[in-house]
Amino acid sequence: MPAYAIQQPELQSFPQENRQPELPSRVCEELDACTETGRVERNKLKAFLLETGIRSITEMDYPLRQAYKEYLDQHIQKPERYLKAYDRVKQHSIREQMQTLAGRQQCRWQLEDRILFLPYHPDPTIVAEFDSVWNRPNMVWDFARTCSQTLKHQIFITLNAVIERFKEPRRREQRLSGLQFLYDFCTEKRIADIEKLEMEQIKEFETWLEREGRTNSESRKQQMLPILNFCRKTVFLQNEEIHWDANIWYLERLHLPKNRVNPSGSFTSISFLEIVRPDNRRYAQEYMKYQFGITGQAVSTLVVKYEGIRNFLVWLGQEDISVCECSENRIDTYLEQLQERGIIAKTFNEYLAGIHHFFRFLVVRGHLEQVPFHPEYHQKKVIPKHHDRSVSQEVCMEMLSKLHLLPEDQWCMYLHLWCLGLRISEVCTLKGNAYYRQGTG
């Protein structure tokens, strides 16, 4: 602990500018070695450090910086350059420490119950990136506050991800400010785990942004909101083990075989947020864990099947009914409402099969004794229908004659569709190494 931390909470008297500091020779030598600051700024800092009992500039940290700022505010009208000098000295100290193994251990950027200041990051490249915005509030991260340790860990790894990923200053500022507002919101509302945020809490966060986050304009609020999904995704992907109880799963973390994932598909996550009853949500998570881990079905097939089950569980949640207490009459009512929506027979049967399979899973897992309904009573007859989607030869020839008017990538895509019979999704995923020369032709 720095020596100043065991002194009186508030300095009783601050040194005057004309007072000669009597600092230990080591501190004077360390301050004089920092050539990035002027003599006047160093003398002012020396005068302040005299009262703190600092034995080395390595003991300088953010709380002492705040005390120095209060001192400057009392004695100087424009203290920015003196405060900047404090930061230069601290950064110089970190660079010197990083040259030794013990120093690198001491300066590690890690989660601790203390305040982290981004300009004091041990990576000089990152420090340089924040040099022009060092005085903004989103540079200060208080991990000493009273809140869940899980929340602190999630905010910390997201903070590092924002620093690493977002290099454009404006987008980085939006993500840092949004993350700080999210941290404040979760602390105030006693939210212990961001992965388990409920739908109502997400809506409350949007309202809180407008009130506490001072985001008066709608555009500013929309700039802040993406941090929530970025935080959840970062945490889910970086967990040592997959958190199957998270309210949103990101499929990238599951490392599924390529034959189960369509590269041109848009399915990147699965949400359980809409299922409000905790028990129904838990059953749905167990079911999808089984689907992804045991079955070999394609992701698109599983997601479509899950959407039908999720809609059924959401409907049950509106009347606060557990799926294990659902009667046959209740299921009949739901299926009747489903038919009233005008869903075609094939899609209706797929929904019916998905719900039936879900109930069979609950029976196997011991949550139910038997499936409460008979799907064959509700199945609809599917009449095959041929869709004539062929393109006439005249249209094809007209397209070929005008291909030169299109950009090169588009007419190449059309030729693949016309000549090879590939599907659009397959054409969109072609890469340069998809071609090879066969023989000498």
N, C-alpha and C positions, 0 to 999 in steps of 0.2 A: 504494500500500500504506500502511495506517495506520502512524503512527510507532511505535506500541507493538509492531507485528509484527516490527520489526527489533531490538527490545530483547532482553534475555536471556529464554529460554523461560519462566522462572518469576521472578516478582518476588522479589527477595532480602529485601526488608523492606516491610511495609505501613505507611502513615502512621497515626499515632495520631489520635484524634478531636480533641485539643486543638492539633494542629499546624496552623499557618496556611498554607494553600495559596498558592503563588505561580504560578498559572496565567497564561498569556497573557491579556491583557485581552479578546481576542475570545471566548475560551472562557467567561470569566466573564460577559460580556454575553449570550452565547447561552444559558447556563444560567439566568441571572436572567430572561430573556425567557420562559422556560417557566413559566407561572403555574399549571400543573396539578400541580406538585409543591410540597411544603412546604419551608420553609427548612432544617429539620434534614436532610431527605433530600438537598437540593441540596448542603449543606455536606459531607455524607458522600461524595457522588459527586465533589465538587471535590477532596476529599482523596485519593481513589483515582486520579483522572485526573492528579494531580500526578506520580505515578510512571510513568505510561505515555507521557508525551510527546505526548499528544493536542494538536493545534493547532486543532481545530474539532470540534464535536459531530457533524458530518457523517461523521467517521471512526469513530464508534462503530458496532460491528456485533455479531453474535452471539458470535464467539469472545471479544471483549472482555467481553461480558456474562457469559460463563462464568467468566472470570478474576475479575470483580467478585463473582460468586456465591461463588466459593471464598474470597475475602477476607471477605465478609459472614459466611460460615459459621464462620470462625475468630474473629470479633469480636462477633457478634450472635446471640442465641438464635433470634429470629424475624425473619429478614431479608426476608420477603415484601414488605413495603411499600417497602423500599429498592430491591429489585429491580424492583418495579412502577414506581418513580420513574425508574429507568434507562430502562425501556420508554417511559414518557411523554416523556422527553426525546428519545429516538430518534424517536418518532412525530411529535413537534413538529418535529424537524429535517426529516423527510421531507415534511411538509406545507409547510414553508417552501421546500424545494427544488422541489417540484412547481409552484411559481408561476413558475418560469423555464424556458426551453427547455433550457438546459444541465442544470438540476437534474432535469427530467423524464427526460432521457437517462440521467443517472447513476442514477436510482432505478427504472429500468425493471425490471419483474418478468419476468426471462428466465432461461433455463437457463445457468448458469455453474458452473465447478468451485469451488463454495463452498457454505456452509450457508445455506439459506433458512429464515427464521423467519416464520410466517404473520402474527403481529401487526405485522410490519414491511412488510406489503403496501402498495403506493402508493395503492391504492383505499381511501379512508376508510370507505366503506360496508362493505367486507369486514373492515376492522380492527375496526369496531364489532361485527360479528357474532361475532368471536372474543375479545372483551374479557373475557368471563366464563370462558373456558377457556384462557387464555393460558399456563398452567403445565403443560398436559398434554404427554406425550411426542410425540403426533402433530402437534404444532405445529412440530416441528423436522425439516427435510428436508436430509440431508447428500448433496449432489451432488458432493462432493469425494472420495468414496470410490473405491477402485479397482474398476471394473467396466466393462462394455460401455457405450459412449456411446449406442448404440441403446437399451439398457435405460433409461438416464437420461432420454432424450428421451421414451420411452413413459410412464414414471412421471410426468414433469413435465406432459405434456399431460393425463394422467388426473387428476392433482392439481388442475389448473385446472378440469377438467370437474366434479369432485366439488364444488369450491367454488361453481361457478356453478349447478349443478343441484339439489343437496341443501341446502335451507334449514332443514328441520326439524332441530333440534340432535341428537337421538338418532340419526337415520339418517345424518347427516353424520359423527358421531363413529364410527359403525360402518364407514362407507366409508373414512374417513381411516385408522383403525387397521388395517383390512383391507389397504389399499394399502401401508401401511408394513410390515406383515408380509410382503406379497408382494415388496416391494423387498428386504427383508432375506433372504428365502428365495432369490430369484434371484441375489443377490450371493454368498451362501454357496455355492450350488450351481453358480456360474459359468454361469448361463443368460444368453445374450446377447440373446435376442429372445423376448418374451412371445408374439408371434403364432405362434411355432413350438414352443410347449410341447407335449410328448408326453403321452399318456394316463398313462403311468407317473409322469411328473413331476407331473401334476395330483394323482394319488393321494398322491404323496409330500408334496405341499404340504398336503393335508388332515391327514396324520399330523404334519407339522411344526407345523401350527397348534396341535395338541393339546399338543405337547411344548414348543416354544419360544415359541409365542404365548400361552401361559398361558390358553388357552380351555378350562378344565376341563369346563364344561357343554356338552352337545351343542347347546343353543340358541345359545350364544355363538359356537360354530364356524359354525353355519348363518347367523349374522348376518354373519360375515366372508367366507364363500365367494363371495357374489354379486359381490364386487369383481373377481374374476378375469374373469368374463364382461363386466362393465362396462368393464374395462381393455382387453380385446381388441377389443370393439366400438368404443370411443372411438378407439383407435389406427387401426383399419381404416377408420373413417369419415373421419378427419382426415388420413390420408396424402395427400400431393400426388398421387401416382399409386396406382392400385389394386395392392395386393400380392397377386398371383395365387398366390404360393407360401405364403400364410398357411394355417394348418391349419383355420381357420374363416372362411367368407365371410359377410358380412352384406349381404343383398340390397338394403338401402336405399342402399348406396354405388354400386350398379350403374346407378341412374337409369333403370330399365326403363320402356318406354311403358305407359300406363295400361291399354291393351287386353290386356297380357300378365300383369297382376297382378289377382288377385281381392281387392278391399278387405276382404272378410270372411274371407279365407284366413288360415291360421296359419303359413305358411311365411315365416320372417324370416331364416333363415340356413341354410347348408349346411356340414356338418362332414366333414372328411377325417381326423379324429383316429383313427377306428377302423381305418384302413388303415395297418398298422404298417410294411410294407416301403416304403422311400423311393421306389423306382422305380415301384411300383404306384400310390403316392399321386400322384407327379408325372404319370403318364399320366392318372389320373382328373381332376386339376386342368386339364390341357390339354384334355381332352374337355369338361368343363363350361364352360371358358372359350369354347370353340367353340360350345357349345349356347346360351349366353347371348348371345354376341356376334354370331353369324352366323344362327342359326335364329330364327324368329319365333314359336316355340311358347310357350304359356302357362307360367308359372312352376310351377304345380301339376303340369303334365304332365312337365316336365323333372325336378322333384324326385322324383316317383314313379318315373320311369325310372332316375334315378341311384341310388335306394335299392336296386333290384335289382342294379345293377352293383356298388355298394359292398359288398353282402352277398357277392357272388361274390369280390371282391378280398380281403375279410376272410377268407373261407374259404381262399383261396390262401395268405394270410399265416400261417395257422395251421401250414402245412407249409413255410413259407419258400420259396414258389415264385413266380417272376416271371411276370407274365401273358404276357410275350413268350416264355417257355419252356414255356407250358402246352400239353400234348398233347391230342389228341382224346379219349383214354381218360380223362384227368383231368376234362375237361369232361363226359363221359358220366357219370362218377361223381357229379359235383356235381348234374347234372340228375336223376339217379335219387334222390338224397337230397332234392331239391326236391319231387319227386313224392310221396315218402313222407310229406311234411307234410300231405297232403290238400288242396293248393291247387286251386281250381277251374280248369277248362281255360282259361277266358278270361284269368285272372290269370297262369297258367303261360306262356301264349303271349306275354303282354306282357313278362314277365321274359326269355323266350328272345329276343324281338325286340330288347330293350334290350342284352343281352349281345352279340348278333350285330352290332348297329350299332356298339358300342364296338370290337369287333375290326376292323370295316371302317375305322373311324377310324384305328386303329393302323397298318393297312396303308397308307392314304393318306398318313399322316405319315412313313412309312418305317421304322417300328419293327418291322414284321412283313412277311414276303413274301406271305403269304396267310392267310386265315381258317382256323383249324385244325379247324373242324367245319362240318357242314351242318345248318342249323336245320330244314329241311323234314323231316329224319329224326325229329325230336323233337316236332313240332307235334301238338297234340291237337285233336280235332274238337270244335267248340263247338256245342252244341245250344241254339238260342234258347229262352228260357223267359219266359213272360209272368207278371209279378207283379201280381196283382189288389190294388191298394192304394186303390181307390176308397172313399169314405166315403158311407154311405147317407144318403138325404135326411132321414130321421128324426133322425139324429145331428146333421146340419147345422142343422136347425131348432131342436133343443134347445140347441146351442151359441149360436145367434143370440139365443135367448130369455134366455140367461143372461150375455150379454156385459156387461150393466151391472154385474155383480158383480166384473168384472175391472178392474184399473187401466187407465187410458185408453190408455197406449202398447201394452198387450197386445191390447186389443180392436181397436185400429187395425191392428195387425199381422195379426190374424186376418182382418179384412175385406179387406185387401190380398190375402192368400192365397186367400180364397174368391171374391172378385169379379173380380180381375184375373189370377189364375193365375200370379202371380210365384213364383219359387223362394224358399225361406227365406233363402238367402244374399243374394238381391237385396233382399228386404224389409229385412234387417238393415243394409243400406248406404244406404237412402233418407235423403235430407236434405230440409230445408225447401224448397230451391230446385228440388227434383225435380218440383214441381207448377207448372202454369201454366193460365191460363184460355183456352180456345179459343172464339173468337167471343164472342157476347153472352149465351150460355146460362148 
